[in-house]
Amino acid sequence: MGSSKATRKDLIKHLNEDLAREYQAIIAYVVYSQVLKGAEHMSIAAELEVHAKEELQHAVTIAKHIDYLGGMPTATALPVELSEKAEVMLRADLDNENDTVRAYRERVRECEALGEYAIAEDIREILRQEQNTRSISRRRSARTSPTCLR
């Protein structure tokens, strides 16, 4: 999508996609934090509980902006990958974080192209937090399985 052709309708659609990704992250973090087993995963499980709360705040922020723009926030999450293997779940988490960071970078450009600078600033703050979470996810994945890193 070229930023110069962005419309408010497009922005609402893309923010709803972002919201679905935030819901996915909340669900994944809640589930993963409870099903990761073993002493080596206890600190990871605790981190995931914290991340779930952060993702909820992101979802609320995104939903407020969708409403402000005249849209209806989605109530549907993207699917969550489940596995018996910790490394599979943590790899899925890292992949999702990478997708989220890419999407929010585009969303900042889209907001600015539409003159929605306040929304862009809020998305920038979410992006900063997501980039930090992605760094944590990379370290977490590396501790569990060195092949998880890209």
N, C-alpha and C positions, 0 to 999 in steps of 0.2 A: 504494500500500500504506500503510495507517495504521500508524504505529509502535506503537500500543498493542496491535495484534493480531499483532505479530511473534512468530514461534516460532524455536527453534534450527534447525529444518529449513529455514525460510525464509532464515535468515541463512546457512546453509551454501550454499543455492542461489544466493543473491545474491553471496556471496564467490566462488563458482565462476564466476559471470558476470564478476566483477572480475578473477579470475585469467585468464580467457580474453582479456579486454581487455589485461592486462599482457603475455601471450604475443604478442598482435597487435602491441603496441608494440615489443617486442623484435625481432620479425621485420621489422617496417616499418623500424625504425631501422638494423638491420643491412643490409637491402637498399638503402634510400635512401642510406645513407652510402657505398655502393659505386657506385651508378649515377648519382648527381648528377655532372654533368660541367661543366668550365669553371672558370676562375679565380674567378669570382664565387661559386661554390658550395663551394670548398675548405674554408673555415672552417665552413660549415654541415655538411659531411660529417664533419668532426672533432667537432663538437658532437653529432651524431647518434650517433657511436660511444660517447661518454660517456653519453648518455641510455640507450642500450641496456643498459649495465652497471647503471645506476640502476634500470631497469625489471626487470631480472633479480632484483635484491635485493627489490623490491616483490613479485614473484611468489613468491619463497621465503617471505617474511613471510606473505603471504596463504595459501599452501599449508600452512604450519605451523598457522595458526589454523583452517583447515578440518579438518585432522587432529585438533587439540585438541578441536574440537566434535563429533568422531565421524564426520566426512564423508570422502569420497574426493576429493582434488583432481583437477580435470579435466585432461585432457591435450590438449585441443582449443583452438586459438586462434580468435578471430574472424577473418574474412577481411581480408586486407591489400590496399588499393587500389594497383595498380601503373599506371604511365603512363610514356610517353616524355618527358612534360613535367614539369619540376621544380615548377612552380607548382601542378600538380594534386596531386602527391604531398605537397607542403607544406601545401596546403589540407586534404587528408585527415588529415594529422598534426594540424593545429589542430582540426579537427572531432572527432577521436578524443580529444584532450586535453580539450576542452569536455565531452564525454560522460563521461570518466573523473572529472573534477572533480565533476560533478553526482552521479554514482553514489557517490563516496566521501563526499560530504556526507550523502547519505541513509544510507549505511552507518554513519556515526558515530551518527546518531540511532537507527538500528535496534539497534546494539550497546548503547547506553545504555539503551534501552527494555527490553532483556533483562538488564540488569545486568552486561554483559560490558565492564566499564570498561577493563580492560587491553587488550583488542582494540581498543576505541574509541580509546585513546591511540595505539596503533600505526597505526591507520588515519588518525588526525589528522596524524601525522608524514608518512605517505605523501601525504596530501592537501596538506600544506604544500609538499612537493617537487613534486607534480604541478601545483600552482598556479604555482610558479616556472617549471617547464618550459613551462606554457601561455603565460606571459608571454614567454618566449624564443621560443616557436613563433609568437606574434603578431608579434614584431619580425622574425623570420626571414621570415615570409610577407609582411610589408610591404616588406621589402627586395627580395623576388623579384617580388611583384605587389601593388600597393596595393589591388586589389580583393579580396584574400584576407581583409582585416579585416572583422569584423562590427560 
